[in-house]
Amino acid sequence: MSDLTRRLTVALGERSYPIIIGQGLIGREDLSDYVVGEQVLIVTNEAVAPLYLEQAVANFPGKSVDHVILPDGEKFKNWEILNRIFDALLEKRHTRKTTLVALGGGVIGDMTGFAAACYQRGVPFIQIPTTLLSQVDSSVGGKTGINHPLGKNMIGAFHQPEVVLIDTDSLKTLPPRELPAGLAEVIKYGLIREPEFLAWLEQRVDDLRALEPVAMVDAIYRSCACKADVVAVDEREGGLRAILNLGHTFGHAIETFTGYGTWLHGEAVGTGMLMAADLSRRCGHLSETDVARIQLLLDRAGLPLEPPAGMTPDDFLRLMAVDKKNVDGALRLVLLEAMGEAVVTSDFPFPLLEETLSAYCH
């Protein structure tokens, strides 16, 4: 196997941590130096455990490794299932020197990180993301949490991992919809901050869908590097970091409307980014050619281009009102001032938002 391993650092002072990207890293890369004590609890789910749990134990030589297996799916990202992690920690007598390990996609990563932030008022954790979306987005930056029936990711904490281990071989076992869902977040980085990366994606999107190894490592590295730069400047989303939510306000509304897990997060974000681009055009920032370019790339990535049937503009507005970016009741959106330039703003004519919603809701 050729060694395509690449490394970068999320620079947060004393809480800085590495991201390791490559092939065949689950079961091979020694992570024991990132474990503060002797105890490890691997948190995974029913889909991932048969594929990678046994291998992942080998990443922690000399440590006492327990595990807990959760049900698979966004609909299980709630208090009841979170409590199973605490049950396992307490039943197996894990101390405050334990280290939690998230082995799975974004749901497992968010829940494990939140459990780590809470258990005995905070213990370390490690991310081993196994979906493209979690590799390029949710495993990096320290956002953790669970969903509430009235809003996605409304309950959580900022809690940075000790290390992120990204094994691109895990993408070979993804269900068919998961790869396009991850590509939505990859495309996002090009749109908000990296126009050269966007042009590269237009050239290589077919290679990425085919899991071409060099292209995939490059895409993940560039995505993580972009997010790491933003997080280093604004760890707790006081300003700049909110641009990482391009399309998410529209997308979270879709996820909440359909029921968590019906649409994958990346699918909803892909449609949301197109709607945000359309509103940006109506505000005079993007051209029709820009929007068509975005739509073509999302389509080539295999993503849906319109909201679910039956979702109305009123549904969007009701659900978008419950968004963490909103301030003092004002709806704030991430829009594009140009390709590669995002801004968080509430300064847009409301009738133009209504026009966008009417154009996309059928």
N, C-alpha and C positions, 0 to 999 in steps of 0.2 A: 504493500500500500504506500503510495506517495504521501509525503508529509506536507499537508497544506495548512498546518496549524499556524494560527495568527493570534496575537495577543494585543490587548489595549487596556487602558486603565480609566476607571471613572474617578476623576480627581475631586475628592471631597475631604482633603486634609487627612486627619487621623482616621477617618472612615472610608478612605479610598479603597478600592478593590479592583481586582483584575477580571477581565472577561477573556476566556480561553475558547477559541473557535477552531474546530478541525473535524477530521473524520475518525471514527472509532474510539472516541474518548471515554464513552461510558464503559466502565470496567477496566480501563487502561490508565487513565490519569490519576495519580496519587493525590488525593485531596485531604489527607490526614493532617497536614500542617495547618489547615483552615479550621480544624476542630479544636476548641479550647480545652475540653475535658476528654473523657473516655467514652461518653455516651453519644449515640447518634440515633435519631428517629427519622426514618425515611417515610415521607407522606406521598402516596401515589394513588392511582385509581384502578378500577377493574379492567380498563382497556390497556393501560400501560404496564401494569404489574407483570403479566405473563411474558411481556416482551423484554423488559429491562430491569426489573427489580433485582434479580439474582446477580446480574452484571454490576449494577450500581453498588451493591454491597462491597464489591472488590475495589471500589474507589476509596475505601476507608480501611486499609489494612491495619490491624492491631487495635481497632476500636470495637466496642460493644454496640452492635447495630440491631435495632428493633425496627419494625415497620407497622404502618396502618394503611389499609386499603379502603378508599372511599368510593362511592358510586361516581360514575362518569357523567359529566354534563353541567352546563351553566345553571340549570334549574336547581342543582344541589349546592349552589354557592350561597349558603344561608347559615343561620345560627345553629340549627339542629345538627347539620353535618359538621360544621366547625367544631362542635362540642365533642365529636368523636376523636379529634386530635388530642384535646385535653384529657379525655378519658384514657387514651393510650399512654400519654405521658405520665399520668398519675398512677395508673394501674401497674406500669412498668418502672415506677419509682425514679423517674428522671429528675435530676436536680437542676439548679439554675446554671450549671456548667454543661448542660446538654446542648447539642446542636441539631436543629431540624434541617431536613433536606427535602426540597420540593422536587419531585421527579414526575414531570407531566407537563401539561399545557398551562395556559394562563389561569384557569380556575384553580388548579392545584397550587400554582405559584402564589396567587393572591391569598388563598386561604392559609397556606403554610406560613407565609410571611406575617399575616395578621396574627396567627396563633403564636408565632415566635415573638412578636411585639408584646403580646399580652401575658404569656406564660411566665409566672414568677416575676412579672413586671419587665420582662424583656430578656430573651436569650438569642444567641446567634442563629443564623440560618444560611443555607446554601441553595442556590438555584441550579437545577439541571433541567432546563426546558426542552421539551421533546416535540413541540410544534413550531412551525416557522413564525407564527404570530408571537408566541411567547419568547422565542429566541431574539427577535428584533425589537420587541416592545416591552411586554409586561414584566419580563425577568430583570430588566435594567431600570434602575432609577428609584427603587424602594417604595413604590406605591403598593399597598396591600389592602385587602378588604373583602367585604361580602356585599351581596345585593339585598335590597329591601323591596317588597312588592310595589312600592311607589317610586322606586328609582334605583338605577344601577350604580354599584360601588359607592353607595351613600354612607356606609359604615366601614371605617378602616383606620389605618395609621401609616405614617411614613416610617419605614424600617428597612435600612439598606442591608443587602446580603454581604457575606464574607467573600464570595467568589461566584461567578457565573460560568458554568461549564456548558458549552454549546457543541453538541455532537451532530454534525449534519447527516450522519447515517440514519439518525432517528426519523428523518423526513421520508425515508423509503417506506415506512410502515404507516404513514398517515392515511386516513380515509380521503377519498377524492376531493371533497369540498374544502378540506383544511389547507391545502397548499395555496389555492387562490385567495383564501381568507387571509393568510399571512402576507401574500404579495400586496394586499391593500395597504398594510402598514409600511411595507418597503417603499411603495410608490409615494406614500405620504411624505417621507423624508425628502424626496426629490422636489415635491410640490412646495413644501414650506421653507426650504433652506438650501437645497443642493440642486440647482438647475442642470449642472453638468452630470450629476448622478441620474437625473430624470432622463436626459438624452441617452445615457448609457443603458438605462432600463428599456428604453424604446428599442434599442438594438439587441438586447439580450433577454427579453422577457420570454421568448420561446425556449431558450436554453434553461432558464430558471424553471419553467414548467416541466421541462424534461429532467430536472435535477442534475444538470451538468455540474460536476463537483467544483471546478475552479470558479465558475460564475456564481455558484451558490455561496461559497465561502466569501467571495468578494462582496456580494450583495449584503450578506449578514454583517460583515466587518464594517462596511460603509454605513449601514443603518445604525449599528451600535455606536459607532464613532460619532455620528450626528447626535444621537440621543445623549451620549455621554457628555458631549460639549455643552448641550443645553442644560442638562441636570447639574453640571459643575457650576454653572452661572446662577441657576435658580432651582435649588433642590426641592423646595416646598411650594412651588407654583405660585410665587408671589407676583410674577409678571411673565417673563419670556417663556417659561416652561409650558404655559397654556397653549402655545402654538402647536404643541404636539397633539392637541385635540382637534385638529382639522377634521371636519366631517363627523366628529363624535357626538355633538349635540343632536344633529339629525339622526345619527346612527343609534344612539342610546334610546331615542324615542321609538325607533323601529323595534329594537329589542324588547323594550318594555311593552309595546303594543301587541306584539306577536306572542309574548311569553318567552322568558329567557331560555335560549337554546334552540328555538325554532329557526331563527336566523343566526348564523354564526356571527360573532362580533366583527370580524373582518369584512364579511359580506355587507353588514349594515353600515360599517364605516366607509366602504367603497361607494355605496349609493349616497351616503351622506357627503362625501367629498365632492361628488359630481353636483349635488344640490348646492353645496357651498360655492363651487365654481360658477354655477349658473347665477347665484345671487351676486357674486363678485362681478360678473359681467353686467348685470342689470345696474349695479352701482357705478359702472364706468371704469372698472379696473382691468378686467380681462376682455379680450376680443372673442368673437364667435369662433375664430380659428383656435384660440387657446382652449376653449371649452371642448371643442370637437377633438382636439389632440388628447385631452385628459380622458374623454369618453372612450376614444379608440384604445388607449392603453389599458384602461380598466376592463374593457371588453376582451382584449387579447389576454389579459390575466385571468379571465374566466369569472368575472364578478358581475352580479346583477346591476342593472342600470336604472332601476326605478323601485320605489317602495312597494311593499306588499299590497295586493289588491284589497280594496275595502278600507284602506287607511286614508283618512280625510285630512285636509288642512287643519281643521279644528282638533283632530287627534294629535297632530304634530305640535300645535301651539300649546295644548294642555300639558303634554308630556315634556316639551322643551322648557316649560316654566320651572320644572324641577331639575335644575342643572347646577353643578357646583361652581361654574364660572359666573353665574348670575350674581349681581351685586345690587342690593337695595331694590329688588324687584325688577331690575332692568335686565332684559335678555342680552347676553353677550355671546357673540359667535366668533369663530376663527374664520376669517376671510382671506382671500389672496389679493394683495395689491398688485402683484405681478407674478409670473411663473418663478417660483423659488423665493417669494417674499410673502410671508404670512403676517397677519396682525390680529390681535384680539380686540374686538370693538363692539360697542352697542350703538355706534354712530352710523346707522344705516336706516333708510326710510322703511318704516314698517310695511307700507303698501307693496314695496318691492319684494319683501319676504313672502307676503301673501301671493304675489304673482309666481314666485318660484314654487311654492307649495302647490298652487293650483295647476302649474304646468306639469308637475311630476306625479300628482295624485290622480289615479284613474279609477 
